C-alpha cells in the first residue's frame, strides 16, 4: 500500500519514504511507527499500543516513542502530521491519499 501526502510517498511494500521521488533515509522502527499511525489514523493510539505493535513488546521506555515521533516529524519535515495527546498517545491527523 502507498500513502501520499503532498510531495511525500510512503510505500509499505518497498519499506520506503520518498520526497519528490528521492528516497529518505530513516530507521526501520520509525518507518513502522509512521505506517502504524497512518493505518490507524481514525483514532488516537496509546503509547502502550505503540510499544506492543511497533516495538513488539520489547522492554523499552516511553522516551523511545517520543524520540521516534520527533525523528518522524523531522524526516517528513512536517510538525503538523502527528498530533500529540499529552499523557496518552499520538494520532496521525494529516489527510493522505491511498494507492493500493
mmCIF file as gemmi writes it, N, C-alpha and C atoms, coordinates in Angstrom:
data_model
loop_
_atom_site.group_PDB
_atom_site.id
_atom_site.type_symbol
_atom_site.label_atom_id
_atom_site.label_alt_id
_atom_site.label_comp_id
_atom_site.label_asym_id
_atom_site.label_entity_id
_atom_site.label_seq_id
_atom_site.pdbx_PDB_ins_code
_atom_site.Cartn_x
_atom_site.Cartn_y
_atom_site.Cartn_z
_atom_site.occupancy
_atom_site.B_iso_or_equiv
_atom_site.pdbx_formal_charge
_atom_site.auth_seq_id
_atom_site.auth_asym_id
_atom_site.pdbx_PDB_model_num
ATOM 1 N N . UNK Axp A 1 ? 0.838 -1.167 0 1 0 ? 1 A 1
ATOM 2 C CA . UNK Axp A 1 ? 0 0 0 1 0 ? 1 A 1
ATOM 3 C C . UNK Axp A 1 ? 0.889 1.238 0 1 0 ? 1 A 1
ATOM 4 N N . UNK Axp A 2 ? 0.461 2.259 -0.712 1 0 ? 2 A 1
ATOM 5 C CA . UNK Axp A 2 ? 1.182 3.531 -0.761 1 0 ? 2 A 1
ATOM 6 C C . UNK Axp A 2 ? 0.278 4.645 -0.272 1 0 ? 2 A 1
ATOM 7 N N . UNK Axp A 3 ? 0.863 5.535 0.494 1 0 ? 3 A 1
ATOM 8 C CA . UNK Axp A 3 ? 0.147 6.701 1.01 1 0 ? 3 A 1
ATOM 9 C C . UNK Axp A 3 ? 0.835 7.943 0.452 1 0 ? 3 A 1
ATOM 10 N N . UNK Axp A 4 ? 0.037 8.931 0.087 1 0 ? 4 A 1
ATOM 11 C CA . UNK Axp A 4 ? 0.592 10.18 -0.443 1 0 ? 4 A 1
ATOM 12 C C . UNK Axp A 4 ? 0.135 11.353 0.411 1 0 ? 4 A 1
ATOM 13 N N . UNK Axp A 5 ? 1.094 12.22 0.668 1 0 ? 5 A 1
ATOM 14 C CA . UNK Axp A 5 ? 0.856 13.432 1.438 1 0 ? 5 A 1
ATOM 15 C C . UNK Axp A 5 ? 1.696 14.523 0.795 1 0 ? 5 A 1
ATOM 16 N N . UNK Axp A 6 ? 1.068 15.327 -0.039 1 0 ? 6 A 1
ATOM 17 C CA . UNK Axp A 6 ? 1.817 16.363 -0.754 1 0 ? 6 A 1
ATOM 18 C C . UNK Axp A 6 ? 2.922 15.746 -1.591 1 0 ? 6 A 1
ATOM 19 N N . UNK Axp A 7 ? 4.162 16.162 -1.351 1 0 ? 7 A 1
ATOM 20 C CA . UNK Axp A 7 ? 5.305 15.654 -2.12 1 0 ? 7 A 1
ATOM 21 C C . UNK Axp A 7 ? 5.886 14.366 -1.533 1 0 ? 7 A 1
ATOM 22 N N . UNK Axp A 8 ? 5.233 13.833 -0.501 1 0 ? 8 A 1
ATOM 23 C CA . UNK Axp A 8 ? 5.705 12.609 0.151 1 0 ? 8 A 1
ATOM 24 C C . UNK Axp A 8 ? 4.949 11.385 -0.345 1 0 ? 8 A 1
ATOM 25 N N . UNK Axp A 9 ? 5.677 10.291 -0.505 1 0 ? 9 A 1
ATOM 26 C CA . UNK Axp A 9 ? 5.085 8.994 -0.812 1 0 ? 9 A 1
ATOM 27 C C . UNK Axp A 9 ? 5.629 7.996 0.216 1 0 ? 9 A 1
ATOM 28 N N . UNK Axp A 10 ? 4.714 7.357 0.923 1 0 ? 10 A 1
ATOM 29 C CA . UNK Axp A 10 ? 5.082 6.363 1.932 1 0 ? 10 A 1
ATOM 30 C C . UNK Axp A 10 ? 4.651 5.016 1.38 1 0 ? 10 A 1
ATOM 31 N N . UNK Axp A 11 ? 5.619 4.172 1.045 1 0 ? 11 A 1
ATOM 32 C CA . UNK Axp A 11 ? 5.358 2.911 0.357 1 0 ? 11 A 1
ATOM 33 C C . UNK Axp A 11 ? 5.67 1.744 1.287 1 0 ? 11 A 1
ATOM 34 N N . UNK Axp A 12 ? 4.607 1.092 1.767 1 0 ? 12 A 1
ATOM 35 C CA . UNK Axp A 12 ? 4.779 -0.051 2.672 1 0 ? 12 A 1
ATOM 36 C C . UNK Axp A 12 ? 5.497 -1.211 1.993 1 0 ? 12 A 1
ATOM 37 N N . UNK Axp A 13 ? 5.181 -1.466 0.737 1 0 ? 13 A 1
ATOM 38 C CA . UNK Axp A 13 ? 5.738 -2.624 0.041 1 0 ? 13 A 1
ATOM 39 C C . UNK Axp A 13 ? 7.249 -2.535 -0.13 1 0 ? 13 A 1
ATOM 40 N N . UNK Axp A 14 ? 7.74 -1.342 -0.421 1 0 ? 14 A 1
ATOM 41 C CA . UNK Axp A 14 ? 9.191 -1.194 -0.599 1 0 ? 14 A 1
ATOM 42 C C . UNK Axp A 14 ? 9.869 -0.661 0.662 1 0 ? 14 A 1
ATOM 43 N N . UNK Axp A 15 ? 9.074 -0.496 1.746 1 0 ? 15 A 1
ATOM 44 C CA . UNK Axp A 15 ? 9.609 -0.05 3.033 1 0 ? 15 A 1
ATOM 45 C C . UNK Axp A 15 ? 10.395 1.247 2.844 1 0 ? 15 A 1
ATOM 46 N N . UNK Axp A 16 ? 9.747 2.24 2.167 1 0 ? 16 A 1
ATOM 47 C CA . UNK Axp A 16 ? 10.459 3.464 1.82 1 0 ? 16 A 1
ATOM 48 C C . UNK Axp A 16 ? 9.545 4.678 1.917 1 0 ? 16 A 1
ATOM 49 N N . UNK Axp A 17 ? 10.172 5.797 2.206 1 0 ? 17 A 1
ATOM 50 C CA . UNK Axp A 17 ? 9.506 7.087 2.132 1 0 ? 17 A 1
ATOM 51 C C . UNK Axp A 17 ? 10.305 7.932 1.154 1 0 ? 17 A 1
ATOM 52 N N . UNK Axp A 18 ? 9.587 8.534 0.214 1 0 ? 18 A 1
ATOM 53 C CA . UNK Axp A 18 ? 10.235 9.363 -0.803 1 0 ? 18 A 1
ATOM 54 C C . UNK Axp A 18 ? 9.622 10.76 -0.8 1 0 ? 18 A 1
ATOM 55 N N . UNK Axp A 19 ? 10.481 11.738 -1.065 1 0 ? 19 A 1
ATOM 56 C CA . UNK Axp A 19 ? 10.026 13.107 -1.263 1 0 ? 19 A 1
ATOM 57 C C . UNK Axp A 19 ? 10.407 13.48 -2.682 1 0 ? 19 A 1
ATOM 58 N N . UNK Axp A 20 ? 9.405 13.794 -3.485 1 0 ? 20 A 1
ATOM 59 C CA . UNK Axp A 20 ? 9.635 14.117 -4.897 1 0 ? 20 A 1
ATOM 60 C C . UNK Axp A 20 ? 10.49 13.044 -5.574 1 0 ? 20 A 1
ATOM 61 N N . UNK Axp A 21 ? 10.256 11.786 -5.217 1 0 ? 21 A 1
ATOM 62 C CA . UNK Axp A 21 ? 10.965 10.669 -5.822 1 0 ? 21 A 1
ATOM 63 C C . UNK Axp A 21 ? 12.285 10.313 -5.168 1 0 ? 21 A 1
ATOM 64 N N . UNK Axp A 22 ? 12.821 11.193 -4.324 1 0 ? 22 A 1
ATOM 65 C CA . UNK Axp A 22 ? 14.107 10.936 -3.672 1 0 ? 22 A 1
ATOM 66 C C . UNK Axp A 22 ? 13.87 10.168 -2.365 1 0 ? 22 A 1
ATOM 67 N N . UNK Axp A 23 ? 14.603 9.09 -2.206 1 0 ? 23 A 1
ATOM 68 C CA . UNK Axp A 23 ? 14.477 8.241 -1.027 1 0 ? 23 A 1
ATOM 69 C C . UNK Axp A 23 ? 14.982 8.956 0.222 1 0 ? 23 A 1
ATOM 70 N N . UNK Axp A 24 ? 14.168 8.924 1.275 1 0 ? 24 A 1
ATOM 71 C CA . UNK Axp A 24 ? 14.567 9.499 2.558 1 0 ? 24 A 1
ATOM 72 C C . UNK Axp A 24 ? 15.1 8.384 3.44 1 0 ? 24 A 1
ATOM 73 N N . UNK Axp A 25 ? 16.224 8.618 4.072 1 0 ? 25 A 1
ATOM 74 C CA . UNK Axp A 25 ? 16.791 7.615 4.965 1 0 ? 25 A 1
ATOM 75 C C . UNK Axp A 25 ? 16.128 7.695 6.329 1 0 ? 25 A 1
ATOM 76 N N . UNK Axp A 26 ? 15.648 6.54 6.807 1 0 ? 26 A 1
ATOM 77 C CA . UNK Axp A 26 ? 15.074 6.544 8.133 1 0 ? 26 A 1
ATOM 78 C C . UNK Axp A 26 ? 15.12 5.172 8.748 1 0 ? 26 A 1
ATOM 79 N N . UNK Axp A 27 ? 15.169 5.152 10.06 1 0 ? 27 A 1
ATOM 80 C CA . UNK Axp A 27 ? 15.282 3.907 10.803 1 0 ? 27 A 1
ATOM 81 C C . UNK Axp A 27 ? 14.038 3.038 10.577 1 0 ? 27 A 1
ATOM 82 N N . UNK Axp A 28 ? 14.221 1.718 10.527 1 0 ? 28 A 1
ATOM 83 C CA . UNK Axp A 28 ? 13.082 0.819 10.312 1 0 ? 28 A 1
ATOM 84 C C . UNK Axp A 28 ? 11.954 1.004 11.331 1 0 ? 28 A 1
ATOM 85 N N . UNK Axp A 29 ? 12.268 1.196 12.604 1 0 ? 29 A 1
ATOM 86 C CA . UNK Axp A 29 ? 11.212 1.378 13.622 1 0 ? 29 A 1
ATOM 87 C C . UNK Axp A 29 ? 10.437 2.665 13.383 1 0 ? 29 A 1
ATOM 88 N N . UNK Axp A 30 ? 11.128 3.703 12.951 1 0 ? 30 A 1
ATOM 89 C CA . UNK Axp A 30 ? 10.446 4.97 12.681 1 0 ? 30 A 1
ATOM 90 C C . UNK Axp A 30 ? 9.519 4.797 11.484 1 0 ? 30 A 1
ATOM 91 N N . UNK Axp A 31 ? 9.965 4.06 10.477 1 0 ? 31 A 1
ATOM 92 C CA . UNK Axp A 31 ? 9.091 3.77 9.337 1 0 ? 31 A 1
ATOM 93 C C . UNK Axp A 31 ? 7.846 3.018 9.819 1 0 ? 31 A 1
ATOM 94 N N . UNK Axp A 32 ? 8.046 1.985 10.631 1 0 ? 32 A 1
ATOM 95 C CA . UNK Axp A 32 ? 6.917 1.215 11.161 1 0 ? 32 A 1
ATOM 96 C C . UNK Axp A 32 ? 5.98 2.092 11.981 1 0 ? 32 A 1
ATOM 97 N N . UNK Axp A 33 ? 6.541 3.009 12.75 1 0 ? 33 A 1
ATOM 98 C CA . UNK Axp A 33 ? 5.748 3.933 13.551 1 0 ? 33 A 1
ATOM 99 C C . UNK Axp A 33 ? 4.861 4.797 12.652 1 0 ? 33 A 1
ATOM 100 N N . UNK Axp A 34 ? 5.445 5.372 11.621 1 0 ? 34 A 1
ATOM 101 C CA . UNK Axp A 34 ? 4.692 6.218 10.684 1 0 ? 34 A 1
ATOM 102 C C . UNK Axp A 34 ? 3.567 5.415 10.036 1 0 ? 34 A 1
ATOM 103 N N . UNK Axp A 35 ? 3.887 4.243 9.536 1 0 ? 35 A 1
ATOM 104 C CA . UNK Axp A 35 ? 2.875 3.418 8.86 1 0 ? 35 A 1
ATOM 105 C C . UNK Axp A 35 ? 1.769 3.005 9.825 1 0 ? 35 A 1
ATOM 106 N N . UNK Axp A 36 ? 2.126 2.631 11.05 1 0 ? 36 A 1
ATOM 107 C CA . UNK Axp A 36 ? 1.11 2.221 12.026 1 0 ? 36 A 1
ATOM 108 C C . UNK Axp A 36 ? 0.17 3.381 12.342 1 0 ? 36 A 1
ATOM 109 N N . UNK Axp A 37 ? 0.723 4.575 12.506 1 0 ? 37 A 1
ATOM 110 C CA . UNK Axp A 37 ? -0.119 5.737 12.771 1 0 ? 37 A 1
ATOM 111 C C . UNK Axp A 37 ? -1.031 6.048 11.583 1 0 ? 37 A 1
ATOM 112 N N . UNK Axp A 38 ? -0.493 5.943 10.373 1 0 ? 38 A 1
ATOM 113 C CA . UNK Axp A 38 ? -1.319 6.214 9.194 1 0 ? 38 A 1
ATOM 114 C C . UNK Axp A 38 ? -2.432 5.176 9.066 1 0 ? 38 A 1
ATOM 115 N N . UNK Axp A 39 ? -2.1 3.909 9.22 1 0 ? 39 A 1
ATOM 116 C CA . UNK Axp A 39 ? -3.115 2.852 9.119 1 0 ? 39 A 1
ATOM 117 C C . UNK Axp A 39 ? -4.258 3.055 10.117 1 0 ? 39 A 1
ATOM 118 N N . UNK Axp A 40 ? -3.934 3.61 11.266 1 0 ? 40 A 1
ATOM 119 C CA . UNK Axp A 40 ? -4.909 3.781 12.345 1 0 ? 40 A 1
ATOM 120 C C . UNK Axp A 40 ? -5.266 5.249 12.554 1 0 ? 40 A 1
ATOM 121 N N . UNK Axp A 41 ? -5.223 6.03 11.496 1 0 ? 41 A 1
ATOM 122 C CA . UNK Axp A 41 ? -5.369 7.481 11.588 1 0 ? 41 A 1
ATOM 123 C C . UNK Axp A 41 ? -6.736 7.954 12.074 1 0 ? 41 A 1
ATOM 124 N N . UNK Axp A 42 ? -7.721 7.083 12.114 1 0 ? 42 A 1
ATOM 125 C CA . UNK Axp A 42 ? -9.053 7.498 12.56 1 0 ? 42 A 1
ATOM 126 C C . UNK Axp A 42 ? -9.179 7.563 14.076 1 0 ? 42 A 1
ATOM 127 N N . UNK Axp A 43 ? -8.1 7.195 14.779 1 0 ? 43 A 1
ATOM 128 C CA . UNK Axp A 43 ? -8.189 7.191 16.241 1 0 ? 43 A 1
ATOM 129 C C . UNK Axp A 43 ? -6.835 7.516 16.869 1 0 ? 43 A 1
ATOM 130 N N . UNK Axp A 44 ? -6.885 7.857 18.154 1 0 ? 44 A 1
ATOM 131 C CA . UNK Axp A 44 ? -5.672 8.098 18.917 1 0 ? 44 A 1
ATOM 132 C C . UNK Axp A 44 ? -5.07 6.75 19.316 1 0 ? 44 A 1
ATOM 133 N N . UNK Axp A 45 ? -3.769 6.628 19.177 1 0 ? 45 A 1
ATOM 134 C CA . UNK Axp A 45 ? -3.059 5.399 19.518 1 0 ? 45 A 1
ATOM 135 C C . UNK Axp A 45 ? -2.312 5.626 20.83 1 0 ? 45 A 1
ATOM 136 N N . UNK Axp A 46 ? -2.555 4.767 21.807 1 0 ? 46 A 1
ATOM 137 C CA . UNK Axp A 46 ? -1.878 4.927 23.094 1 0 ? 46 A 1
ATOM 138 C C . UNK Axp A 46 ? -0.406 4.547 22.976 1 0 ? 46 A 1
ATOM 139 N N . UNK Axp A 47 ? 0.352 5.022 23.93 1 0 ? 47 A 1
ATOM 140 C CA . UNK Axp A 47 ? 1.773 4.684 23.976 1 0 ? 47 A 1
ATOM 141 C C . UNK Axp A 47 ? 1.957 3.177 24.161 1 0 ? 47 A 1
ATOM 142 N N . UNK Axp A 48 ? 1.114 2.564 24.986 1 0 ? 48 A 1
ATOM 143 C CA . UNK Axp A 48 ? 1.209 1.115 25.199 1 0 ? 48 A 1
ATOM 144 C C . UNK Axp A 48 ? 0.948 0.349 23.903 1 0 ? 48 A 1
ATOM 145 N N . UNK Axp A 49 ? -0.02 0.807 23.126 1 0 ? 49 A 1
ATOM 146 C CA . UNK Axp A 49 ? -0.31 0.142 21.853 1 0 ? 49 A 1
ATOM 147 C C . UNK Axp A 49 ? 0.867 0.271 20.902 1 0 ? 49 A 1
ATOM 148 N N . UNK Axp A 50 ? 1.478 1.45 20.858 1 0 ? 50 A 1
ATOM 149 C CA . UNK Axp A 50 ? 2.657 1.631 20.008 1 0 ? 50 A 1
ATOM 150 C C . UNK Axp A 50 ? 3.794 0.716 20.443 1 0 ? 50 A 1
ATOM 151 N N . UNK Axp A 51 ? 4.001 0.606 21.75 1 0 ? 51 A 1
ATOM 152 C CA . UNK Axp A 51 ? 5.045 -0.298 22.233 1 0 ? 51 A 1
ATOM 153 C C . UNK Axp A 51 ? 4.758 -1.736 21.825 1 0 ? 51 A 1
ATOM 154 N N . UNK Axp A 52 ? 3.506 -2.146 21.909 1 0 ? 52 A 1
ATOM 155 C CA . UNK Axp A 52 ? 3.123 -3.513 21.534 1 0 ? 52 A 1
ATOM 156 C C . UNK Axp A 52 ? 3.277 -3.776 20.043 1 0 ? 52 A 1
ATOM 157 N N . UNK Axp A 53 ? 2.828 -2.834 19.222 1 0 ? 53 A 1
ATOM 158 C CA . UNK Axp A 53 ? 2.755 -3.093 17.783 1 0 ? 53 A 1
ATOM 159 C C . UNK Axp A 53 ? 3.976 -2.638 16.985 1 0 ? 53 A 1
ATOM 160 N N . UNK Axp A 54 ? 4.675 -1.644 17.471 1 0 ? 54 A 1
ATOM 161 C CA . UNK Axp A 54 ? 5.853 -1.161 16.74 1 0 ? 54 A 1
ATOM 162 C C . UNK Axp A 54 ? 7.138 -1.717 17.346 1 0 ? 54 A 1
ATOM 163 N N . UNK Axp A 55 ? 7.19 -1.738 18.67 1 0 ? 55 A 1
ATOM 164 C CA . UNK Axp A 55 ? 8.377 -2.268 19.349 1 0 ? 55 A 1
ATOM 165 C C . UNK Axp A 55 ? 8.147 -3.712 19.8 1 0 ? 55 A 1
ATOM 166 N N . UNK Axp A 56 ? 7.037 -4.274 19.432 1 0 ? 56 A 1
ATOM 167 C CA . UNK Axp A 56 ? 6.701 -5.689 19.649 1 0 ? 56 A 1
ATOM 168 C C . UNK Axp A 56 ? 6.907 -6.15 21.091 1 0 ? 56 A 1
ATOM 169 N N . UNK Axp A 57 ? 6.557 -5.261 22.023 1 0 ? 57 A 1
ATOM 170 C CA . UNK Axp A 57 ? 6.608 -5.632 23.424 1 0 ? 57 A 1
ATOM 171 C C . UNK Axp A 57 ? 7.987 -5.632 24.054 1 0 ? 57 A 1
ATOM 172 N N . UNK Axp A 58 ? 9.009 -5.215 23.303 1 0 ? 58 A 1
ATOM 173 C CA . UNK Axp A 58 ? 10.347 -5.14 23.897 1 0 ? 58 A 1
ATOM 174 C C . UNK Axp A 58 ? 10.315 -4.174 25.073 1 0 ? 58 A 1
ATOM 175 N N . UNK Axp A 59 ? 11.117 -4.441 26.044 1 0 ? 59 A 1
ATOM 176 C CA . UNK Axp A 59 ? 11.157 -3.611 27.238 1 0 ? 59 A 1
ATOM 177 C C . UNK Axp A 59 ? 11.953 -2.336 26.954 1 0 ? 59 A 1
ATOM 178 N N . UNK Axp A 60 ? 11.253 -1.34 26.47 1 0 ? 60 A 1
ATOM 179 C CA . UNK Axp A 60 ? 11.859 -0.032 26.219 1 0 ? 60 A 1
ATOM 180 C C . UNK Axp A 60 ? 11.008 1.011 26.924 1 0 ? 60 A 1
ATOM 181 N N . UNK Axp A 61 ? 11.596 2.136 27.236 1 0 ? 61 A 1
ATOM 182 C CA . UNK Axp A 61 ? 10.867 3.192 27.925 1 0 ? 61 A 1
ATOM 183 C C . UNK Axp A 61 ? 10.057 4.037 26.96 1 0 ? 61 A 1
ATOM 184 N N . UNK Axp A 62 ? 9.185 4.846 27.524 1 0 ? 62 A 1
ATOM 185 C CA . UNK Axp A 62 ? 8.35 5.732 26.722 1 0 ? 62 A 1
ATOM 186 C C . UNK Axp A 62 ? 9.129 6.759 25.934 1 0 ? 62 A 1
ATOM 187 N N . UNK Axp A 63 ? 10.368 7.03 26.367 1 0 ? 63 A 1
ATOM 188 C CA . UNK Axp A 63 ? 11.171 8.02 25.65 1 0 ? 63 A 1
ATOM 189 C C . UNK Axp A 63 ? 11.516 7.548 24.238 1 0 ? 63 A 1
ATOM 190 N N . UNK Axp A 64 ? 11.515 6.25 24.005 1 0 ? 64 A 1
ATOM 191 C CA . UNK Axp A 64 ? 11.798 5.738 22.662 1 0 ? 64 A 1
ATOM 192 C C . UNK Axp A 64 ? 10.68 6.146 21.697 1 0 ? 64 A 1
ATOM 193 N N . UNK Axp A 65 ? 9.458 6.207 22.193 1 0 ? 65 A 1
ATOM 194 C CA . UNK Axp A 65 ? 8.339 6.653 21.352 1 0 ? 65 A 1
ATOM 195 C C . UNK Axp A 65 ? 8.486 8.142 21.046 1 0 ? 65 A 1
ATOM 196 N N . UNK Axp A 66 ? 8.77 8.927 22.072 1 0 ? 66 A 1
ATOM 197 C CA . UNK Axp A 66 ? 8.953 10.367 21.886 1 0 ? 66 A 1
ATOM 198 C C . UNK Axp A 66 ? 10.049 10.638 20.866 1 0 ? 66 A 1
ATOM 199 N N . UNK Axp A 67 ? 11.137 9.898 20.971 1 0 ? 67 A 1
ATOM 200 C CA . UNK Axp A 67 ? 12.255 10.044 20.026 1 0 ? 67 A 1
ATOM 201 C C . UNK Axp A 67 ? 11.805 9.672 18.617 1 0 ? 67 A 1
ATOM 202 N N . UNK Axp A 68 ? 11.073 8.55 18.484 1 0 ? 68 A 1
ATOM 203 C CA . UNK Axp A 68 ? 10.591 8.115 17.176 1 0 ? 68 A 1
ATOM 204 C C . UNK Axp A 68 ? 9.67 9.132 16.53 1 0 ? 68 A 1
ATOM 205 N N . UNK Axp A 69 ? 8.777 9.723 17.319 1 0 ? 69 A 1
ATOM 206 C CA . UNK Axp A 69 ? 7.861 10.752 16.806 1 0 ? 69 A 1
ATOM 207 C C . UNK Axp A 69 ? 8.646 11.975 16.349 1 0 ? 69 A 1
ATOM 208 N N . UNK Axp A 70 ? 9.615 12.376 17.135 1 0 ? 70 A 1
ATOM 209 C CA . UNK Axp A 70 ? 10.446 13.528 16.798 1 0 ? 70 A 1
ATOM 210 C C . UNK Axp A 70 ? 11.205 13.304 15.495 1 0 ? 70 A 1
ATOM 211 N N . UNK Axp A 71 ? 11.786 12.118 15.349 1 0 ? 71 A 1
ATOM 212 C CA . UNK Axp A 71 ? 12.514 11.787 14.117 1 0 ? 71 A 1
ATOM 213 C C . UNK Axp A 71 ? 11.559 11.763 12.926 1 0 ? 71 A 1
ATOM 214 N N . UNK Axp A 72 ? 10.381 11.161 13.106 1 0 ? 72 A 1
ATOM 215 C CA . UNK Axp A 72 ? 9.399 11.103 12.011 1 0 ? 72 A 1
ATOM 216 C C . UNK Axp A 72 ? 9.014 12.502 11.557 1 0 ? 72 A 1
ATOM 217 N N . UNK Axp A 73 ? 8.729 13.379 12.495 1 0 ? 73 A 1
ATOM 218 C CA . UNK Axp A 73 ? 8.357 14.756 12.135 1 0 ? 73 A 1
ATOM 219 C C . UNK Axp A 73 ? 9.492 15.456 11.399 1 0 ? 73 A 1
ATOM 220 N N . UNK Axp A 74 ? 10.72 15.24 11.842 1 0 ? 74 A 1
ATOM 221 C CA . UNK Axp A 74 ? 11.872 15.873 11.197 1 0 ? 74 A 1
ATOM 222 C C . UNK Axp A 74 ? 12.087 15.332 9.788 1 0 ? 74 A 1
ATOM 223 N N . UNK Axp A 75 ? 12.013 14.014 9.626 1 0 ? 75 A 1
ATOM 224 C CA . UNK Axp A 75 ? 12.218 13.402 8.309 1 0 ? 75 A 1
ATOM 225 C C . UNK Axp A 75 ? 11.129 13.847 7.338 1 0 ? 75 A 1
ATOM 226 N N . UNK Axp A 76 ? 9.896 13.873 7.824 1 0 ? 76 A 1
ATOM 227 C CA . UNK Axp A 76 ? 8.765 14.265 6.983 1 0 ? 76 A 1
ATOM 228 C C . UNK Axp A 76 ? 8.734 15.773 6.746 1 0 ? 76 A 1
ATOM 229 N N . UNK Axp A 77 ? 9.509 16.509 7.554 1 0 ? 77 A 1
ATOM 230 C CA . UNK Axp A 77 ? 9.546 17.974 7.506 1 0 ? 77 A 1
ATOM 231 C C . UNK Axp A 77 ? 8.168 18.57 7.752 1 0 ? 77 A 1
ATOM 232 N N . UNK Axp A 78 ? 7.415 17.886 8.59 1 0 ? 78 A 1
ATOM 233 C CA . UNK Axp A 78 ? 6.066 18.34 8.919 1 0 ? 78 A 1
ATOM 234 C C . UNK Axp A 78 ? 5.831 18.098 10.398 1 0 ? 78 A 1
ATOM 235 N N . UNK Axp A 79 ? 5.569 19.142 11.128 1 0 ? 79 A 1
ATOM 236 C CA . UNK Axp A 79 ? 5.251 19.015 12.551 1 0 ? 79 A 1
ATOM 237 C C . UNK Axp A 79 ? 3.764 18.757 12.761 1 0 ? 79 A 1
ATOM 238 N N . UNK Axp A 80 ? 2.964 19.046 11.73 1 0 ? 80 A 1
ATOM 239 C CA . UNK Axp A 80 ? 1.507 19.018 11.87 1 0 ? 80 A 1
ATOM 240 C C . UNK Axp A 80 ? 0.852 17.688 11.501 1 0 ? 80 A 1
ATOM 241 N N . UNK Axp A 81 ? 1.617 16.685 11.142 1 0 ? 81 A 1
ATOM 242 C CA . UNK Axp A 81 ? 1.011 15.425 10.693 1 0 ? 81 A 1
ATOM 243 C C . UNK Axp A 81 ? 0.666 14.491 11.845 1 0 ? 81 A 1
ATOM 244 N N . UNK Axp A 82 ? 1.393 14.612 12.943 1 0 ? 82 A 1
ATOM 245 C CA . UNK Axp A 82 ? 1.181 13.74 14.102 1 0 ? 82 A 1
ATOM 246 C C . UNK Axp A 82 ? 0.806 14.613 15.29 1 0 ? 82 A 1
ATOM 247 N N . UNK Axp A 83 ? -0.385 14.383 15.809 1 0 ? 83 A 1
ATOM 248 C CA . UNK Axp A 83 ? -0.872 15.135 16.971 1 0 ? 83 A 1
ATOM 249 C C . UNK Axp A 83 ? -0.465 14.389 18.235 1 0 ? 83 A 1
ATOM 250 N N . UNK Axp A 84 ? 0.072 15.125 19.197 1 0 ? 84 A 1
ATOM 251 C CA . UNK Axp A 84 ? 0.403 14.561 20.499 1 0 ? 84 A 1
ATOM 252 C C . UNK Axp A 84 ? -0.792 14.748 21.418 1 0 ? 84 A 1
ATOM 253 N N . UNK Axp A 85 ? -1.248 13.662 22.01 1 0 ? 85 A 1
ATOM 254 C CA . UNK Axp A 85 ? -2.289 13.713 23.031 1 0 ? 85 A 1
ATOM 255 C C . UNK Axp A 85 ? -1.55 13.519 24.348 1 0 ? 85 A 1
ATOM 256 N N . UNK Axp A 86 ? -1.234 14.616 24.999 1 0 ? 86 A 1
ATOM 257 C CA . UNK Axp A 86 ? -0.346 14.596 26.161 1 0 ? 86 A 1
ATOM 258 C C . UNK Axp A 86 ? -0.792 13.593 27.216 1 0 ? 86 A 1
ATOM 259 N N . UNK Axp A 87 ? 0.183 12.763 27.616 1 0 ? 87 A 1
ATOM 260 C CA . UNK Axp A 87 ? -0.063 11.759 28.64 1 0 ? 87 A 1
ATOM 261 C C . UNK Axp A 87 ? -0.79 10.518 28.144 1 0 ? 87 A 1
ATOM 262 N N . UNK Axp A 88 ? -1.179 10.493 26.873 1 0 ? 88 A 1
ATOM 263 C CA . UNK Axp A 88 ? -1.966 9.376 26.346 1 0 ? 88 A 1
ATOM 264 C C . UNK Axp A 88 ? -1.323 8.696 25.144 1 0 ? 88 A 1
ATOM 265 N N . UNK Axp A 89 ? -1.07 9.478 24.086 1 0 ? 89 A 1
ATOM 266 C CA . UNK Axp A 89 ? -0.561 8.857 22.876 1 0 ? 89 A 1
ATOM 267 C C . UNK Axp A 89 ? -0.451 9.839 21.725 1 0 ? 89 A 1
ATOM 268 N N . UNK Axp A 90 ? -0.694 9.319 20.516 1 0 ? 90 A 1
ATOM 269 C CA . UNK Axp A 90 ? -0.494 10.097 19.293 1 0 ? 90 A 1
ATOM 270 C C . UNK Axp A 90 ? -1.559 9.747 18.272 1 0 ? 90 A 1
ATOM 271 N N . UNK Axp A 91 ? -1.761 10.675 17.327 1 0 ? 91 A 1
ATOM 272 C CA . UNK Axp A 91 ? -2.681 10.417 16.232 1 0 ? 91 A 1
ATOM 273 C C . UNK Axp A 91 ? -2.165 11.074 14.967 1 0 ? 91 A 1
ATOM 274 N N . UNK Axp A 92 ? -2.24 10.337 13.864 1 0 ? 92 A 1
ATOM 275 C CA . UNK Axp A 92 ? -1.927 10.905 12.546 1 0 ? 92 A 1
ATOM 276 C C . UNK Axp A 92 ? -3.117 11.738 12.15 1 0 ? 92 A 1
ATOM 277 N N . UNK Axp A 93 ? -2.916 13.02 11.852 1 0 ? 93 A 1
ATOM 278 C CA . UNK Axp A 93 ? -4.036 13.899 11.573 1 0 ? 93 A 1
ATOM 279 C C . UNK Axp A 93 ? -4.018 14.506 10.17 1 0 ? 93 A 1
ATOM 280 N N . UNK Axp A 94 ? -2.96 14.32 9.439 1 0 ? 94 A 1
ATOM 281 C CA . UNK Axp A 94 ? -2.881 14.881 8.092 1 0 ? 94 A 1
ATOM 282 C C . UNK Axp A 94 ? -3.64 14.006 7.103 1 0 ? 94 A 1
ATOM 283 N N . UNK Axp A 95 ? -4.35 14.617 6.168 1 0 ? 95 A 1
ATOM 284 C CA . UNK Axp A 95 ? -5.037 13.821 5.157 1 0 ? 95 A 1
ATOM 285 C C . UNK Axp A 95 ? -4.018 13.131 4.239 1 0 ? 95 A 1
ATOM 286 N N . UNK Axp A 96 ? -4.27 11.895 3.92 1 0 ? 96 A 1
ATOM 287 C CA . UNK Axp A 96 ? -3.425 11.147 2.984 1 0 ? 96 A 1
ATOM 288 C C . UNK Axp A 96 ? -4.322 10.509 1.94 1 0 ? 96 A 1
ATOM 289 N N . UNK Axp A 97 ? -3.775 10.359 0.745 1 0 ? 97 A 1
ATOM 290 C CA . UNK Axp A 97 ? -4.469 9.578 -0.266 1 0 ? 97 A 1
ATOM 291 C C . UNK Axp A 97 ? -3.834 8.185 -0.269 1 0 ? 97 A 1
ATOM 292 N N . UNK Axp A 98 ? -4.637 7.195 -0.605 1 0 ? 98 A 1
ATOM 293 C CA . UNK Axp A 98 ? -4.184 5.806 -0.534 1 0 ? 98 A 1
ATOM 294 C C . UNK Axp A 98 ? -4.187 5.204 -1.926 1 0 ? 98 A 1
ATOM 295 N N . UNK Axp A 99 ? -3.053 4.615 -2.312 1 0 ? 99 A 1
ATOM 296 C CA . UNK Axp A 99 ? -2.925 3.846 -3.558 1 0 ? 99 A 1
ATOM 297 C C . UNK Axp A 99 ? -2.732 2.399 -3.162 1 0 ? 99 A 1
ATOM 298 N N . UNK Axp A 100 ? -3.58 1.544 -3.655 1 0 ? 100 A 1
ATOM 299 C CA . UNK Axp A 100 ? -3.455 0.13 -3.303 1 0 ? 100 A 1
ATOM 300 C C . UNK Axp A 100 ? -2.635 -0.627 -4.309 1 0 ? 100 A 1
